[in-house]
Amino acid sequence: MLIVNKFFRRDRTTNHTLMRKGDVPADEIDQVVSTASSTFALGLKSKEGPDINWDELDLRKVTGREAQIERIKRWGKLRNVRVGE
């Protein structure tokens, strides 16, 4: 599982981070993704700001590395991140 975070600073600059969680058993994927999303959202939620809307891409049914890379590229939500290299 890869999580790409983009943070917007008050000075209008941005920061990208990439987190990786590997070796997740197939029967635990849904719970791991749900926990990661909700934990991260709680950390960012502000009393003054809007709720976070997630852009998620589910690759569980896409088999093979090349097929997953192609699906990520068609999704088009990743910028400044190399996919497939």
C-alpha positions as CSV (number, residue, x, y, z in Angstrom):
1,M,0.0,0.0,0.0
2,L,1.4,3.4,-1.0
3,I,0.0,6.6,0.5
4,V,0.9,9.9,-1.2
5,N,0.3,13.0,0.9
6,K,0.4,16.5,-0.3
7,F,0.5,19.3,2.3
8,F,-0.3,22.9,1.6
9,R,1.6,25.4,3.7
10,R,0.3,28.8,4.6
11,D,3.1,30.4,2.5
12,R,1.5,28.6,-0.5
13,T,4.4,26.1,-0.9
14,T,3.6,22.4,-0.9
15,N,5.3,19.3,0.5
16,H,4.8,15.7,-0.8
17,T,5.5,12.6,1.3
18,L,5.2,8.9,0.3
19,M,4.5,6.3,2.8
20,R,4.7,2.6,2.1
21,K,3.1,-0.3,4.1
22,G,4.0,-3.7,2.7
23,D,3.3,-7.4,3.5
24,V,-0.4,-6.7,4.4
25,P,-2.3,-10.1,4.3
26,A,-5.1,-10.0,1.7
27,D,-7.8,-10.5,4.3
28,E,-6.6,-7.4,6.2
29,I,-6.3,-4.9,3.4
30,D,-9.7,-3.3,3.9
31,Q,-9.1,-2.8,7.6
32,V,-5.6,-1.4,7.0
33,V,-6.8,1.1,4.4
34,S,-9.7,2.2,6.5
35,T,-7.6,2.7,9.6
36,A,-4.9,4.6,7.6
37,S,-7.5,6.9,6.0
38,S,-9.4,7.7,9.2
39,T,-6.3,8.2,11.3
40,F,-4.8,10.6,8.8
41,A,-8.0,12.5,8.4
42,L,-8.5,12.9,12.2
43,G,-5.0,14.4,12.4
44,L,-5.7,17.0,9.8
45,K,-9.3,17.9,10.7
46,S,-9.6,21.5,11.8
47,K,-12.5,23.1,13.6
48,E,-12.3,25.9,11.0
49,G,-11.5,23.9,7.9
50,P,-13.6,21.7,5.7
51,D,-13.7,17.9,5.9
52,I,-11.1,16.1,3.8
53,N,-12.3,14.4,0.6
54,W,-10.1,11.5,-0.4
55,D,-9.1,10.5,-3.9
56,E,-8.7,6.7,-3.6
57,L,-7.7,4.2,-6.2
58,D,-8.5,0.6,-5.5
59,L,-6.1,-1.8,-7.3
60,R,-7.1,-5.0,-5.4
61,K,-8.7,-6.4,-8.5
62,V,-6.0,-5.3,-10.9
63,T,-3.5,-8.1,-11.3
64,G,0.1,-7.7,-12.5
65,R,2.5,-4.8,-12.1
66,E,2.1,-3.4,-15.6
67,A,-1.7,-3.4,-15.4
68,Q,-1.5,-1.6,-12.0
69,I,1.0,1.0,-13.4
70,E,-1.3,1.6,-16.4
71,R,-4.4,2.0,-14.1
72,I,-2.5,4.5,-11.9
73,K,-1.5,6.6,-15.0
74,R,-5.1,6.6,-16.3
75,W,-6.3,7.7,-12.9
76,G,-4.2,10.8,-13.3
77,K,-4.3,12.0,-9.7
78,L,-0.5,11.6,-9.0
79,R,1.7,14.5,-9.9
80,N,5.4,14.8,-9.4
81,V,5.6,11.1,-8.5
82,R,7.2,8.6,-10.8
83,V,5.0,5.6,-11.6
84,G,6.5,2.4,-12.9
85,E,10.2,3.3,-12.8
